Amino acid sequence: MKKKLRLASLALLVLSSSIFMACTPDTPAVKPPEASQPDKGASQGPVDTKEVEAFADPIFAEKMKKYNVNGSSFVVVKDGKVVLNKGYGYADKEKNIPVDKDTVFQIASVTKTFTALAALQLVDEGKMELRGDIELYLSGLKVPNKTGTPLTLFDLLTYTSGVDYPDITTYVGPEFVDQDIPTKPFLAEHMPTVVRKPGEAYTYDNFAFLLAGHAVENVSGLRYDKYMQEKVFKPLGMNSTSARFTPELLARMAAHYDPSGKPVPTDGPQGSIISTAEDMSKYLIMQLQKGKYDGKQLVSPKSMDLMHNYQVFSEESMPITTAGFEGYFPELKNGHHVVLKGGNMTGHQSLIVLLPDKHTGFFMSYNNDSMMSVEVYEAFMDHYFPDEKQPEKPTYLPLNEKEAQQYTGMYQNTRLLFLKTKFSYDNGNLIMETNSSGKHTLKMINPLLFEDESGNKLAFKKDSHGQIEYFYYSNRNSMDFASDAQKVHEKTPFDDVAKDSPYKTHIDNLNTWGIMGAESGNSFGPQSTMTQGEFADVLLKAHGWYGIVYSVEGNKQMMVAGIPGFDRNAPVTRQIAAAMIQNMKQLEPASEVKLAGTTDEWAVKAVTALVSQGIVDPGASVKPDGSVDFRSKQPLLRQEAAVLLDKAFGYYTLPLKVQ
């Protein structure tokens, strides 16, 4: 029985953002359904239309009801033919318009596969080198690079660019729909820095595909949407597909709904591909025919192999990405060779799944950004391509404390900076503590591969110097699958923080994470006070969403909500800091708490929530009657800020015990 998934709404927000031009992020994890059993009609795969329809109808009825999806398309191809192309529910429920094969959806990050295809076409023509310096194709645009290793097209297409902020170009909002934003000045203003050796680590990377799309423009001399129209859509007969919104296609676009089924505004930056199930069936067939469609070879079989065969692995048994496609949730493949790509826009979600060896694929789009698609994928695989053999139960190797030292320490996700993990050693096992999915015990299968108590695999990866530097965790209960996590190396202790200080661990942690550093020289200034603006700045870093650029302004506003007279230049009190943390954490009281001392009415809820969760510093005292004096109106010291922020955003679980 496969594990049930508990996915926080936070993950949906993380993975539902859209991206300017050709780049949109991918489909979030979902709770798997009960495995369906294959029947006699499914033994050869999806070959019979009536049988596939008999499979799909109840699946979509169940899943659409479960996820409040009003309408969905679903197209299945095999052996160069469309087996089923059917719409379910309503493109617009209010207007009673049903979904059919010509309903237009935003395919979101499935666009990345088209961008990869376009770039590989130019490689086939000898106009670009796959492993040449990408700056050769950027018309003078420079990508800051601290590694000394050139960034290549291959790195961009395989999600291994090594940039520090892979979502720096991710802007969402209806205000971008009607704007004509040239990519070169946009990129010049929103340029990350290569901080990891290209090719070394997997990071889901929106910037990389925007840059690859810009290279396609420069080399071809055609604007991205024009290139796609002339070189891809037109040869495939994809007459209802565009990299820009057009009035005719907008008239056929499915309405957008949120997971509750309520209509939401269209949120699509200019350039994101929109298409229909009818058109996507042609794209599927071309992909499964090694780049050939209707007698035309759009891209070479060699380039198709790059798209269909895994190029990046966390460990040899854990493939991650091809050129354009991905392979997350490996257990859903049932031992078969599968590549997939999901895409999520506010109000629309899509998924493309290919089994190249079986000449089979499907595509679906639906009009909310819930998590239905992966459950359909799992049901499809269990029905048509179940496990061909029983997986072998792994054997575990002993792990001693000395060996464990290469793995232990703190790690941070290379895309989702708020995901932090700590590894320690205990009695032959690694102990993993993460603010994504809690605490886990890991047993060693081989020196780079571990397994947790539920059978989820975790792979460590070495850097170019042969040192353990990254890990990838396939647990669908967490959000760690979004990217590799990188080891965060401890920094030199501060001169003015005593070794026995109860604040030292928290101060060192925040210094290591790059959240709070020295006040001057190598002095932390533990007794110094902070302004409200200074605390706001470090709180945003501790919160970890500063790498998701479209969320920053909203988070700044949310952080100060309900705080009377917020003033960046005024001193921050402890109750103001508590309210700001609570605004970002939205904690529920873990127990009944009685406050001692004086707290302003507007801050009582926040202070109570933090105290009940154990987010207090050593200066907060527990009275004989059990009440807690948070010293709400006193100025917040830097050492106290370090404790509150570390406990609120760095610990794997709450509540913590209040001493």
N, C-alpha and C positions, 0 to 999 in steps of 0.2 A: 504494500500500500504506500503510495507516494505521500510525502508530507503535505499537510495543510499549510496554507500561507496566511500569515497575518501581516498585512501591508499597511503601514501608516499612510495617512493622507499626505504627509510630508513628501513621500516618495513620488506621488502623483504630481505634486507641484514641481518638484525637481525635474522630472522627466517629461513634463508637458510643455516646456517652453519652446517657442519657435525661433527661427533664425533668419536673418536677412539673406536675400538671394537664394543660394542653392542649399542651404544648410538648416536642417531641423532635427532636434534630438529624438531619442528613440523611445520605444514602447516600454512602460514600466512592468515590473514583475506583477504576477497575479496569483490568486489562490487557485491551485489546480483542482479540477473536478475529479470525481471518481472515474477511474479508467473504464472506458467502454470496451466491450469484448468484440473482436473481429468475428464476422460471420462468413459463411461460404461465399457470398457475393463479393466480399472484400478481399479475398485471398490473393487476387492478382492486382490489388491496388484499385484506385478509383477509375474504372474503365467503363462502367455501365451507368448511363445518365439516371435511370430510374433508381438504381441502388444508391448512387451518390446523393440524389435528392432525398431518398428515404433516410439516409444518415443525417443529412444537413438540416432538414426541416425541424425535427425535434430538438436538435442541438441549438439552433438559433432561437427557437421558441423559448427554450429554457434560459439560455444565457442573456437574451435581450430583456427578458422579464427580470432576471436577477440584477442586471446592471442598468436598468431603466433606459435601454437603448431604443430609440424610436425607429431607426432605420439602418439597414446594413446591406451592402453588396457582398457577393461571394462568387468567385470564379475559380474553377478547377480545370487545369489542363494536364494532359498526359499524351505522350508520343506525338506531339505536334498538333493535337486537336483539343478543342474546348469540350470538356465533358459536361460541365454544368456552369451556367452563368445566370444567377438568380438574385433578385432583390427581395429583401424581407422588410416588412414594416413601412414606415413613412419617411420620405425625404423631408417633408414638411407636414407635421401632424396637424397643425392649426388649419392648413389649407387642404388637408386630406389628399396630398400628393404622394403616391407610393414610390418606393425605390425601384428602379429598373436598371438594366444594363447600361443605360445612358445617363444615369444620375451622376453628377459631378461631385467629387469629394476632394479635399486637400489631402494629398498623400504624405505631406510633411517629410520626415526624415528618410523615407524611401527615396526621396530626391537624391540622397547621397550616392545611391547606386547608379543613377543616371550621370552624375558628375564624374564618377569613376570611369564609366563607360566612355564619356566624351574625352577624358584625358587619355585613356588607353587608345582611342582612335588616333589621336595625334602621335602617340608613341609608335603605333603601327606605321604611320606615314613617315616616320623618321624626323618629325618636327620637334619632338621632346624626348629627352632621355629619362627613363624611369628612375635611375639612380644618380642623375646629375643634380647639381646645385639648383634648387628651385629659383633662386634669385636671377638665373639666366633668363627666366621667362616672365619676369615681373616688371619690365620696362623701367628699371631704376629703383623700384621700391625695395627697401632693405628690411630684413627681419632681424632684429637684435638677437645675437646668439652668443651665449657665454660658454659654450661647450668646446669650441674649436672643431666641431664636426659639422659639415654642411648639412642643411636640411634639404631633403629630396622629395620628389613627387611620390615615390614609394612610401616614404614616411607619412605623408599627408593622407594618402589613400588607405593606409592600414592603421590609422589612429595612433601613431607613435611619434608625433612631431616633437614632443618634449616641451611644449610651451607651458608657461606658468598659469595662464588664465585662458583655458580653452573656450570659455563662453564670453569672452570680452566683446565679441561682435554680435552677441545674442540680444536683439532688441525686439520687443513685441508691442503690439498696440495697433488699433485701427488707424492711427495717424500716419502709419508708414505705408498703408495700402496704396494710396494714390500718388506717392512720391517717386520720382525718378532719381535714385541715389546712385551715382557712379561708384564703382567698387574701389578704385584706386585712392581717391581722397578719403573715403570712408575707412579703408584699411590703414592708411597713413595715420589717421587720428585714433584708431582703435587697434593698436598693434601690440601683441604680447611679446614676451621674450623667451627664447629657447633656453631652458635652464637644466634640462636633462638631455643626455646624449640621444639624438634622434635614433629611433629604432629600438631603444632600450626598454621602454615601458609603455603599456597600453593605457591610454586615457581617452575616454569618449570626447571627441574633439569637433566642435562646430566650426571653430576658426579654421581648422585645416582644410575643410571642404570649401569654405568660402575662398580661401587662398588658392586652392586648386582650380576652382571655377574662374577666378581672376586670371590665372595662368592660361586657361583655355581661351579666354577672351583675347589676351595679348597675342598668343601664338597664332590663333585662327584669324584674327582681325574682325571677329564678329562678337557682338554683345552676347552674353550667355544665353538669353532667351532665343535670340536669332539662331545661334549655333544649334541649340537643341531642336529648334523647329526644322532647320534645313538638314541636319545630319542624323537626327534620331527619330523625331516624331513623324516627319513626312515619309521617310523610307519605310517606316513600320505601318503607315496608314493610321497613325494615332491622331485622328482629326479632331478629337475632343480633348486634347491634352495641350497644356501650355505652361510655360514657366512664368507667365504673367496673367493676371486676371484680365479677361475680356468680357464685354457685355453679354455676348451670346452664351459663354460658359457660366458666367455668374447667374444667368437666368435659370440655368439647370442645376445650380449647386444646392446640395442638401443644406437645410437649415442647421444651425449649430445649437447644441444643447449641452448643459452641464450634467454631471452624473446623477442628479436628482430628476432629470428630465425637463428642466426649465430651459427655455431659450436663452442663449447668450449672444453677445455681439460677435461678429466675425473678427478674428484676431489673426491676420495673416500678413506678414511683411511682403513687400513687393518681390516677386521672383519665385516664391515657393510653388512647386509644381502642383497643378490640379489635373485630375484625370477621371476616367470612368472605368468600370469593370470591363467593358467591351475593349477599350484601348489597352488596358493593362494585361488582358489575355494575350495580346500580340507581343507585348514586352516579355511575358513569361515564356512564350513559345520561342522567341528569339534567344533568350537566355539559355533555354534547355536544348537548343539546336546549335550550340557552340558559336553563337553570334550570327547565325544565318536565318533569314526570314524571306519567304516568297522569292527564293532564288537570289537574294541579295546578301552579301557578306558584310554586315555592318562593322564588325570588329573581328580580329583574328582569333582562331581557336586558342592560340597561345595567351592572348589577353583574357579570354574567357576563363582559361585555367587559373589565372591570377585572381579572378573574381570568385571562382568556385572552390578553389583549394586554399586551405588555411595557410597564412603566411606568418602569423604571430601566435605564439603559444605561451601560456603561463607556465606550463610544464608539458612534457610531450603527450600526456594523456588529456590535456585540457586546452584544446584549440580555442582561440579567441576571435581573430578577425581575418578576413580575406582582404582583397582590394575592394572596399565598398560595403561588403556584407559582414555580418557578425555571427557568433555562435553561442550567445548566452543561454543559460539554463540547459546545460549539456545532458542532464538526465531525461529531458523531454525528447531527445533524439532517438531513444530506444536502441542505441547502438548503430544507427544508420548515419550516413553522411548527409548532413542537412546544413544549409546556410540560410540565413534569414535577415530581414531588416524591418524594424518597426518604425513607425512615425507617429508623433502626437502633436496636434495643434489644439488650442483651446476650442473644444466643441467638435473636433474630428479626430479619428485615429485610424491608422492603417497598419497592415502587416503583409509582407511578402515572404513566402516560404518556398524554398527550392530543394528538391532531392535530385541532384544532377544524375546520379547513377540510376535512378528509377525513372528518369525523364518525366518527372511529376512536379507540379507546383501549384500553389494557390495564392490568391490575393483577396484581401477583404478590406473594406473601408466602412466606417460607421460614424454616426453623427452625435457622438459625445466622446469625452476623453476619459472614459472609464477604462477598466482593465479586462474587458471581455476577450480581446483577441488571442491572448496566450492560452486561455482555456479552450477556445476553439481549436487552436494549434495542437494542444495536448490531446484533445478528443480525436482529432484527425489522425495523429500519429498512432494512438493506441488502437484505432479502428482499422487503419490500412497498413500500418507498418509497425506492428508490435515487436517487442524484443525477440530476436531470433534465437538467443540463447540466454540462459540464466547468468547474470553477472557474477563473477567470482568474488567471494568474500575476501577482502584484503587481509593480509597478514601484517602485523605491526613489528617494527624494529625497536629495540631498546634505545632510550635517549637518556644520556647522563647530563649532569648539570653543566659540565664543561662544554659539551657539544651544544647545549641549549643556548649558550651565551651569544652565539652568532645570530640567533633569531630574536632574543629578548630585547625589549625596549619599546619605544613609542613610534607609531606610524600615522601618517595622515593621507587620506585619499587624494589622489592627484587631480581630481576634478571637483569633487564635493568636499570642500575644505573643512566643513563642519564634521565630517566623519573621522573620528580619532579612535585609535586602537592601541592597547597596551598588551604586550606579551611578557609573561613571567614563567618561571619553571616551578613545577611541583611534582615530586615523586614519580619521575619518569615521563611526565607529560608536559606539554605547553599549555598554559592557561591564557586564554584570549579574553580580554575585556574590551568591549566596544560600545560606543553610545548609539550604535545602530541596532544591534540585536541582543545585547547583553553579554553574558558570561558563558564561555564554552571551554570544554576540555578537548585538546587535540592530541591524537596519537600519530606517531610517525610511520608512514608507509615506506617512504624512501627519504633520503636527506633533503629533498625539495618538496615532497608531497606529504600532507597531513590530512587527517579526517576527523571531523568533530563527532560528538555523541549521537548526532542524527544522520550521519553518513554524508554530510556536505564536505566537499573537498576544499582544501586551502593549499595553494602552491606558492612557495617562496621563489624568488628570482634573484640571480646575482647581477651585479653591475659589471661594467667593462673591466674592473679591477679584480673581479672574482669574489667580491664580498656580497653577502646577503643584503639587499637594499630595498626589495619590493615584495609585496604579496598580493595575490588575487584570491578572493573568497567567493565561492559560487552559491552561497546560502541565499535562497529567495526570500527568507524572512528578514534579510538585511538589505541595505542599499549599496553594499560594498561591490556588487557585481558591476557597477557603473564604470569602474576604472581600477587600475592597480593602486595600491597604497604604497607610499614611500617612507622609509625609515627617517625619523627626525632625530638628528644627532644632538646630544646634550652639549650645552655651551658652558663656557668658563663661569664658575660661581661668582656672584657679586662680592666685592670686598667688604661691603657694609651690611651683609646679612649673616648673622651668626649661625654656626653649624647646628646649634641646638635650638634655633628659633622655630616655634610652632608654625611660622609662616613660610619657612624656607622651601619646603617641598612644592608648595603652590607657586611661589615666586619663580623657582627654577622651572617648573612646568610651563608657565606662561612665557618665560624667556625662551625656552626650547621651541615652543610653538610659534614664536615670533609675534606674540600678542602684546606683551609688555616687556620692554627692554630697559636699558640703563637710563637713569635720569641725566647722568653726565659721566663721562669716562667709563669706569667699571663699577659705578655706584648706582644702586637701585633707588635709593632715597625712600626707604620703607616708611619713615615717619612723615613724609611730605604729603600735603593735601593735593586734591585734584579739582579742576574746574568741571562743570557739567559737560562742557564740550570735550575735554580730554577723556572723561569717562565714556562718553558716547562713542568716541573713536575706537577705544580699545574694546568696548562692548560689541561693536560691529565686527571686529576681528574675531573675538571670542565666539560670537554667534556663527561665524564661518560662511556666511552667504555673500560676502563681499566679492567673491569670484563670479557670482551669477549676476551680471551687471544689471539686468532688467529689474532685479528685486531690490536694489540698493535704496532708491528713493522711497519706495513703499516701506521698507524696513526702518528708515530714518524717521518717517512720520509715525509709524506704529510704536517705535521705541519711546517717544515722548508723549504719547496720548494720555490725557488725563492728569498730566503734571502741571500744576498752576505756574505760570510765568517762567517756563523753561528759558534759561539764559546761558548760552555757551560759556560766557566769561565769568559767571558767578560760581562760587564754591559748590561742590556737590555734597549733599548730606547723605547719610546712610539710607534714609527713607526714600530719597529721590533715586538713589542707585537701585534700591530694592524694586521700586516701581518700574524702572527701566528694564531691569532683568525680567521681571514678571511679564511685562508687555511682550518681550521676545520669547519667553518660555511657555507662557500660558499654563502654568502649573495649577493643578488642583490640590487642595489641602489633603495631606496624607493622614492627618489625625487632628483631633481637637487641640487647639493651642490657645493658651491664655497669655496675652502680652502684658508685660510690666513696663513701667516708664510711660513716656508720652509719645504717641504717634498721631500725626494729623489724620483726620477721618479719610481723606482721599487716598492715603497710603496704607491704611490698616489691612485691606485685603491682600495687597502685595506682600507686606511684611509677614503677615500670617502664613501665606502660601510658602514663602521661602523658609521660614522657621520650621514649619511642619515637614518640609522636605529635607531639612538638615543643611540648607544652604546658609550657614552662619560662620562667622570667623571666631577665633578663640576669645575675642573680647566680649562676645554675647554670652551673658551669664544666666544660668538657670537658678531661680530663687527657690527657697525651701518649699514654697507652696506649688512648685512646678511651673510657675510662669517664667517667661523668658524676656529679658530686657535686651532688645536689639540696639538700644541707644540710637533710636531713629533720627533724632535731630542733630546729632553730632556730625562734624565734618568727616568725610570718608578719607582714610589714609590709603596710600598706595599699597601697603602690605595687606590691608583689609580688602581692597579691591581685588588683589590677586587671589585671595582665598575665595571670595564670592564668585568670581568669574570661573575659576578652575573647577569649583564644585558644581556650578550650574551647567557648564558646557563641556567639561572634560571627563566627567565621571561616567562610567558605563551604566549606572543605574541609580535611581532615587526611590525612596528617600534614604538619606544618610542619618546615622544616629547622632542626635544632639547630646553632647557631653554636658 
